[in-house]
Amino acid sequence: MNVIVVGAGIIGLSTARYLRRLGAEVTIIDPAPALGASHAAAGMIAPAAEVVWGQTPLYPLMQTSAQMYPEFAAEVASAAAADLGFTDAGTLVCAGDRADLQALRELREAQSLSGSATELITGSAARRIEPSLSPAVAGAVDIPGDRSIDPRRVSAALLSALTADSGSSLIRHEVAELLKDGGATKGVELSDGRRLAADQVILCAGSSANEIVGAPQLPIREVWGDVLRLRAPAEATPLLTRTIRGLVNGRSVYLVPRPDGEIVLGASSREDGLSGTPAGAIHRLLADGQRLVPGILDAEITDITTRARPGSPDDLPMIGRIDPGCVVSTGYFRHGILLAPFGGRLGAELTVGTATNWLPDGALESVSPHRFTTDHSTDHTNHATAHSMRRIS
């Protein structure tokens, strides 16, 4: 089977990797591989820390993908002979003051209901674990099972392994149109006019998928985020050993340390359509970050990245078949790195038509791209499964 993967972010590349494991010949098409939202991401593999109220269907997806990560990361690292910066040091979710601590207690209740193992500790106990935390930290939730990885290294390793594989190829160009025959996708046309045929096409192009002629107009929103990369002075390294997430005046902030001493500080979340980097967003990130870890103000800013994350109306991804020759896999919002093994494997299996019986109950319905419509007359379920799409009125 010949498959075209449109999009070479973490989801497209992970999907291509799983497709090769399933024996498909793969052509990946992207004008700027690995330079979209994945390039900005911090790489937290933190299903417990990502739990928020009102997103119950997302929890089993995150937990399943987190369980898949050690094997996924080991395979990618081995294939590319690369260090992915994969760590399992855990997370501290910190409260900037007592008001934030109350919100943190309520959030921990949701985490407990999701089955996550967490412990509420005092600010002084948190500082014994991470001495660089501010004395103002009022308390923290300790999540020892969380991991992190460097998405830039993962993307580079996936690209390296796939381009070295004779069964896959990369075209650095834009897809302009899906080619159809009787309602089924049969290939793509590039912006330079070239036409490429395929047995199957899978769209992993984020929000830009809606710009492709013939592609379904999915309810994707662009959620822009600004992320800083810092490097502490040599005498202060390592400034942190665990991922620090926190609430500061109700705003979320995180600091993710890398094994090489880099610290990722993020992330703003805005839907203003501004593709540039607002000065106010950077100011707030630094101010909120230093409320939790004052030492970051002595660090050098080595990189500022602004990217749009593709989000769905309910913040769950959209993964499923849209016609007999096309599958979509998009809308991962801020969970693209965490859900890469889950989304990559599911997208690949739906594309080639193999069984998806490893999924948590109800997962296929919860990520169906048809869940936002009331007319399912054109729905196409995976022909290897008997799942039906969930109707939302």
Order of alpha helices (4+ residues) and beta strands (2+ residues): beta-alpha-beta-alpha-beta-alpha-beta-alpha-beta-alpha-beta-beta-alpha-beta-beta-beta-beta-beta-beta-beta-beta-beta-alpha-beta-beta-beta-alpha-alpha
